[in-house]
Amino acid sequence: MRILHIINSMDRHGAEGFLINLAKGSTHLHQIVSLKNAGGYLKEKGDIDACEIRILEFGNGALKNFLSLLKLIRICYRFKPDVLSTWLYQSDVVGCILKTFYPKAKLVWNIRRATWKQHRYLLSRSSNIILTLLKFFSWFLPTAIICNSKKGLESHVGLGYCARKICVIPNGIDTKKFKRDNRAGLEFREFLGVSSDKKLIGLVARFDPVKDHRLFLNVAKQLSAGGDGYHFLLCGTNINWDNFVLCKEIESDGLSNLVHLVDERTDLVPVYSALDLHLMTSISEGWPNVLAEALSVEVLCVSTNVGAAAEILGESGFCVNSRNPVVIASVIQELFKDSADELRSRRWAGRQYIEKCFSVEKIIRDFDVMYQSL
């Protein structure tokens, strides 16, 4: 089968990374179209060549949008896809338009978000309009709608999406890539200046209100008040000492000597391998890859109960229903009371769970079967 993927951009997020893995590992023929000339993955020529990524210029004015649509239609007729696979809401809209020009291809939407019903205030007015249009078109245009979590399915059915077309296929993690490297972890700790006798708690996430770094710092403040055994790491896009807002919060909490900031990096294995625990504090998520990546690298995980967090963690991590930093800090403190052997067993069980349920090879097979069944 020939599958044409349309995605908003090639930023370094979960959907984009998984799409590249899918295009590389699937038995079908894939081509990717990025609607915008933006994103960290476009800097990696190997990925562009291997996945045949085509770049358009949507979002740069009416004329550019019109010319980009014409180019997309031309790409479609040259590639002759059996399936139009769109990723994220804006691309779903473009896919609906393209479907009218190339009706013989089956349209598949990929939803990577959960719980918008509770958090629609996070969307702009235009995005809310798009979501309203999509729930209407879901009954007529797509052949299938893929959610990456059970919460995402329930949330979008609740919004009015066509329930009989929706199924769940989670994200996949490259467990061969995300594998614990103790030497790299120790070297990263040396780079940070954190000794091995200190507990290092981290959050890998871009600087964004949805990630709620404020809550992470509140938990850090609670933990540090109980002794000097903790250090904290924030890693992601715009996480650096030039970020005035973030640095002001760290300083006002008296955490400047305990919090370490590392900007976006492509190799996260040394970061995960250095951590004793990964704490995700998001307000909203779809399928948070960071939890699966951390578990795959045998890192203990605690998370707020958002999106697919509970599905990913299973019995190997802890989902906390409260957003009270005192409650979250107490969960972490109780966890570290376990013996070294118990913690080691929990870490290993987490990796085995990810290998069994969310390995990229398994999820690619699930997508291939789905495409074949259309």
RAPEUR-V641629 format. One record per backbone hydrogen bond with DSSP energy under -1.0 kcal/mol. CO is the residue of the C=O (numbers start at 1). NH is the residue of the N-H. If there is no record, write none. Layout:
co = <CO	CO>
nh = <NH	NH>
This chain:
co = <1	2	2	3	4	5	6	7	10	11	13	14	15	16	17	18	19	20	21	22	29	31	32	33	34	35	36	38	39	40	41	44	45	46	47	48	52	54	61	62	63	64	65	66	67	68	69	70	71	72	73	74	75	76	82	83	84	85	86	88	89	90	91	92	93	94	95	96	98	102	106	107	107	108	109	110	111	119	120	124	125	126	127	128	129	130	131	132	133	134	136	137	137	144	145	146	147	149	150	151	152	153	154	155	156	162	163	165	167	173	173	174	177	181	182	183	184	185	186	187	188	189	189	195	199	200	200	201	202	203	208	210	212	213	214	215	216	217	218	219	220	221	223	224	229	231	232	233	234	235	236	237	240	242	243	244	245	246	247	248	249	250	251	255	255	258	260	262	268	269	270	272	277	278	280	286	288	289	290	291	292	293	294	295	300	301	302	303	304	306	308	309	310	313	318	320	324	325	326	327	328	329	330	331	332	334	335	339	340	341	342	343	344	345	346	347	348	349	350	351	352	353	354	358	359	360	361	362	363	364	365	366	367	368	369	371>
nh = <29	82	83	31	85	33	87	35	41	13	17	18	19	20	21	22	23	24	25	26	3	5	54	7	56	58	38	10	42	43	44	48	49	50	51	53	32	34	65	66	67	68	69	70	71	72	73	74	75	76	77	78	79	80	106	4	108	6	110	92	93	94	95	96	97	98	99	100	102	105	84	143	144	86	146	88	148	122	123	128	129	130	131	132	133	134	135	136	137	138	139	140	141	109	167	111	169	153	154	155	156	157	158	159	161	165	166	145	147	175	360	178	179	185	186	187	188	189	190	191	192	193	194	198	231	276	277	233	279	235	211	283	216	217	218	219	220	221	222	223	224	225	226	227	199	201	260	203	262	205	239	207	243	244	247	248	249	250	251	252	253	255	254	258	259	232	234	236	272	273	274	275	202	302	304	308	291	293	294	295	296	297	299	298	278	318	280	320	306	309	312	313	314	316	303	305	328	329	330	331	332	333	334	335	336	337	338	343	344	345	346	347	348	349	350	351	352	353	354	355	356	357	358	173	363	364	365	366	367	368	369	370	371	372	373	374>
